[in-house]
Amino acid sequence: MTRNILISGAGVAGPALAYWLARYGFEPTVVELADAPRGGGQAVDFRGETHLTVLDRMGVLPELRRLGTGGSPIRFVDATGRELLSLPAEFMGGDVEIPRGDLARTLYERSLPRTAYLFGDSITGLTENPAGVRVTFRHAAPRTYDLVIGADGLHSNVRALAFGPERQYVRHLGHYAATWQLPNHLGLARGSIGYNAPGRFASVGVGHRDPERAGAFFVFAAPESTYDRQDPEQHKRLVADAFAGLGWEVPRLLGSLRHAPELYFDSISRADVDRWSKGRVALVGDAACGATIGGMGTGTAIVAAYVLAGELARAAGDHVTAFSRYESMLRDYARGCQKGGDRTGPFLAPATAARLRTRNALLSRPFFLNWMLRRGQEVSTVALPDYSAFDAADMTGTALASSGRTGPCGRPTGTRRRVGDRGATTDSVR
């Protein structure tokens, strides 16, 4: 009987999957390379009834609304600061926009009562055997799990170990992106302001909670290059070189980059995995079908975690059946969402001055803007099964803490009962 499930990654998909697995009576453990839940990061958004339905069924939607930014309008300006285009909050922020760090913390806390977390560690080896998957770690002792799930992002360690090298699955889409924190020297009150040159986009937006702080977001076109993903000083040089010589506020923003304690830098890429599972190992979220920016990856990860856990419960832990149902249900949906990531770089940093003018002219027309908003809602919609028949126990923290049982890392686990094989109904969410 499948019980012990190891999840790699404590970002968004990992804690969401752990929550649902525990709710259905499984025993999840999450291993995370970072020493604690990661904070910071750009705002992420949820769009449409499908995303909101999953968040509501998790019980986190009111909290996310409370923590939300309210959306982030953006103004595009020329080198003199003259406005060229203004986009409303819902265009960039969807129905609910929230700082990624706040989302990750909320999901982590929601999953914590019955999930064991192993921070500051990573998987070094996976060996499938008749008893399950023997996992070796960088620090912890080896252990055998019934299943292993890679929820560790576009550069998934689990995918590399179980499926093959990253170059087989991740495709560069022609752009790079960088974000960092800095003082709000422009005195922005809400939203962000951006400047374009052909193939380059530089923007700065005010902090959601601290109006004295701001975040820079840069995108630039460049062919795929080799660099050390663990060297932030090299990343800073790459960004500075790409934006050298530009006007507007770019020199000042680059000056703040030199002293930024943290920098996110990555290519805009997408993952295309021909099958999302291999034996007792499966992928969820960006590891399976990610797009760095603009592919609705956060919403897709939440939906995929819900369906994967639900199908494991529906199949009474039969991973072969569950993995097949999970992928067949979501592959086309995920691909549809993912296509948005292909357009992100060219949208934010059009390659020529003519394309910049065309973008600004089209998005200045209410009809075209509204069509794009409606299209985003349509793409993010899929029929969701209702797995509530498989709830194994009350998920309230009080009930779980009072049970006295603990998991491998000392977390309260609550009382579990056998996962039954009852049928699931399907709600058509439109």
N, C-alpha and C positions, 0 to 999 in steps of 0.2 A: 504494500500500500504506500503510495507516494505521500510523504509527509514533509521531510526536510528539504527545503529549497534555498539554494544560495543565489543571491542577486548581486551582481557587480555594478556599483554605481549608486550614490546617494544624492543624485541631483533632483530630477523631477520624476522620470519614469520609475526609478528604483523604489523610492518610498511609496509612490502611488500603488505599484504592484504589490509591495509588501503589505500595505493596508488591506487590499482586497483579498490576498491569499490568507492572511490571518483571519479575516472575517469569515472565510469559508472553511476554516479549520486546519489549514496548513501551518507549517512552522517555518517562517522565513528568517533568513539571516542576510544582512546587507554588508558587504565589504566595500570600503571607500578609501581611496588613496590619500585623500586629505585628512588632516588630523581632526577636523570637526566639520559640521555642515557648512558648505560654502555660502558666503554672503556676497553682496554686491552684484554686479552684472547689469546689463541693460533691462529695460522693462520688456515683458512678454505679454501676449494677449490671447484671449479666448474669443471665438466668434461663433455665433449661431447656437441653435437649440441643442445640437448634439453635445458640444463641449459643455454647455451649461447644465445639461441633464446629468452628465457624469459627475460634475462637481457637486451638484445638488444631492445626488445619491450618496456621495462621500460625506456629505454634511459640512463641506468647507466653503460652499458658495457665499454664505453671509460674511464669513471672515475675510475672504478674498475681496469682496466688495468693499468692506471696511478699510482694507489695506490698499485698495486700488488707487491708481493715480488720477482717475477721472478722465483718462485719455490725454494724448499729447499732440496738440495741434503743432504744425510746423510751417514756418515761412521760409521761402527761398528768396534770396536777395542777390543783387549784383555786387561788384567790388566796392561800390559807394554806399551800400546798405539799402538801396532802393528795392522795394518789394516787387518780385516778379510773379510769385505764385503763393497762395495760401491754401493749405489742406486742413480740414477739420479734424477734431480729436478722434472721431470714430474711424477715419480712414487709416490712421496708423495704429490706433489702440483697440479696435474691435468693441465688443460688448463689455469686457472686463480687461483692464490693463493693470499689471502689477509688477513691481520690481522682482526680478528673478530670484534674488536672495530671500525676499519675503515669501515667495511661493514655495521655494525649497524648504524653508524653515517650517512653514505651515504643514506641508505634507509630511515632513519628518516627525513633527510633534504628533500629528494625527496617527501615524503608523507606530509610534514608539511603544505604546503599552504592551504590544505583543510581537514585537520585532527585535531581534538581537542585532546590534550594530557593531561592526568591527572597523574602527577608523584607523588611519595611518598604516594601512596594509593594502596589498594587492595580490591578485592571483598570478602564480608563476607557471602552473602546469595543470592540465586537465587530462585525465585518463579514464575513459569509460570502461566499466567492467560489469559483470552480471549483477553486482550489488548496487550499482549506481555510477557516480562520477567521483573518482578520487581527485581531490583538489589539493595542490600544494600552494603555500602562501610565501610571501617574502619574509614574514616574521612569525605568523601563527603556525602551530603544528598542523600537519596534513589531516584532512578529514574527508569522509565520503558523504556525498549528498545524493538525494534521489534525482534532483534536477539542478541545472545551473542556467541562469538567465543573464544575458548580457544587456544591461541597461546603462552602459558606460559611454554613450555618446558616439559622435561621428568617428572618433579615433579609438574605437572599442578595442580593449585588450582581450576580452572574451572572443570577439570575432576573429582577431588575429590568431589566437591560440587554437580555436576550434575549426575555423573555416579557411583561414589562409591570410597571407599578407594584405595590408591595407590597400596597396596599389591595385589589387584585383577588384576592389569594391568601391573605392572612393574616387570620384572624378572632379577635377578642378574646373570651376565654372568661369575662370577668367578674371576674378577680382579677389582682393584681400580687404579685410575689415579690422579696425582697431577701436577700442574704447578705453577711456581712462577718466579719472576724477580730477577736478580742479576747482578753484574758487569761482564763484559766479561774478566774474569781472564785468560782464555785460549788463548786470542788473536785471536779468530776465525775471519776469513775474510768473510765467507759465509757458509750457511747451518748449519748443526749440526753434533755432534759426540756422539755416544752412546756406552754403555757398558752393557753386559749381564752377569748375573748369572742365574742359573735355577730358573724360576718363577719370575725373577726381571729384569727390564730394567731401566737404568738411562742415561739420555742424557742432553745435553746442546747445545743451538743454538744461534747464534749471532742475535741481534736485526736488524730489517729491516732498520730502519731509523737512529738509533743511534748505531754505531759500538762499543761504550763503554759499551753498555748494552747487556744482554743475557737473555735467558729464559730457565729454567730447566723444564724437562718433565720426570716424573717417572711413571712407571707402575709396579704393583706387584700383584701376585696371592694370593687370600685369600677368604675364605668362607664369605658369607654375615654376617655382624655384625651390632649391634645396636650402633649408635653413634649420638651425637647431631650435626645436619647439620649446626647449627648456631655457633658452637664453633671452631674457627680456631686454637686455641692452642691445642685442642684435636686432630685435624687433623694433625698438625705438629708432635705430638707425635706418631701417628699411622704410618706416613711415616718414621720417624726416626727409630722406632722399626723395621719396615719391612726391612730396608736397613742397619741395624747395622752390622758392621764387614766386609763389602765389601771394596774392594780396589779401584784401579784406582783413579778417582777424586771424588768418592762418599763422603768421609768424608768432603771435602771442600765444596761440593754442599750442604750437610746437614748443614754445619756451616752457610751458607748463608740463609738457610731456617729459622733458629732461629730468624733472624732479618727481614724477608720478611714482608712488610706491608700488602700484599695481597696474598692469597693462594686460588687456585681453587682445590677442592678435591671432588671427587665423585666416586661412583661405576661405573664400566662399565656395563651398563644394557640396556634393551630394553623394549619399551612399545608395548603391543599388546592389542588393543581395538577391541572388536568384532564388534561394530558399531561406526562410527565416529560422529554420531549425535543422539540426543535424544530430540524430540520436537523441540523447537526453539533454542537449544544449539548445537553447533558443535565444533569439534576439528580440528586443522590444525598443521602441522609440527610435532615436537617431541612429543607433547601432544598426538597425535593420533598414531604415528608409529615411534617413535624415537629410536635411538641407540646412546649411549653416544659418541663413537668415531668409525670412520671407516665405518659407515653405510650410507654415503653420505647424512646425515641429513640436511645439509645446502642447498644443491641443491634441495633435495626433498621438503623442506619447501618453497623455492621460486616457484617451479612448482605448488605445492598444493595451494599456495595463489593465483596464477594466475588463476588456474582452478576454485577454489571455488568462487572467485569474478565473473569470467566470466559466470559461470553457474547460479549464482543469477541474473545477468543481462539478460541472455538468457531466464530465466523463469519469467522475470518481477517481481522479488522479491518473487515468490512462493518458500518458503524455503523447503517444502517437496519434490518438484520435483528437485530443485537445489541440495540439500544435497544428494539425491539418485544418481543423475548423477555424481556428484563430487566423491563420494566414489566408484562407480562402475568403473569409468574411471581410478582411481589411486591406488586402493587397491593392486592389483597384482604388479604394478610397485613399489610401496613403499616397499612391502614385499621383492621384489627382491633386491632392494638397501640395505634394512635393514640387510640382511643376512651377509653383510660384517662386521657389528659390532660384530657378533658372533665370528668372526675369529681374531679380533683385538688383544685381550689379548694374545691368544696363539701365534700369529705372533710376537708381540713385546717382549713377555716374555715367550718363550717356557719353558715347565715344567722341562725338563731334558737336560743334556749336549748333549745327542745323538740328541735330537730334535733341539737343537741349531745348531749343525753341519749340520744337514739335511737342515734346512732353509738356512743357508749360502751357502751351496753347490748348492741348486736349484736356488737361486736368483743370483748366479754368472754366470749362463748360460744365454746368451742373448736370446735364443729361449723361455725359460720359462718366463723370465722377460717381453719380448714383448707380450707373450700370456696373462699375467696378465694385462698389460696395455690395450690391446684390449678388454679383458673381462670387464674391468671397463667402457670402452666406451659403450659397448653393454648394460650393465645393466642400465646405466643412460639414456637410450633412450626410449622415448615414443611419440606417435603421439599427437600433440598439436592442439586443436581447435584454430581458429582465431576469437577472439571476437571483432575485431576492429569496427564492425558495431554498437556496443553498446556504443562507446565513447560519453559521454554526453557533454563534454566541452573541450576547450583548457586547457591543464594542465600546461602551462607555468606560472611561478611565477608572471611575470609582469601582465599578463591578470587577474590572480586571485586576486592579491593585489589591482588592480585598480577597482574591482567590488564594494568594500566597505562593503560587507556582512561579518559577523563574526559568528563563531560557538560558542558553549557553553563556551569555554575557551578563547575567544577573537581572535581566529585564522581566517584569511580571508578564506571564504568558496567558493567564486566564484559563478557563475551562474549555476544552475542545471536545467535540463529538465527531463521530465518523461522518465523512462526506458521502451523502447518498447520491444515487444516480436517477434523480427525478428530472422530468423534462423542463426545459426553459421556454418561456414565452417570449415573443418578440414584439417590442413596441416600435411602431414606425414613427420615428422622430422627424418631423418636417419643419 
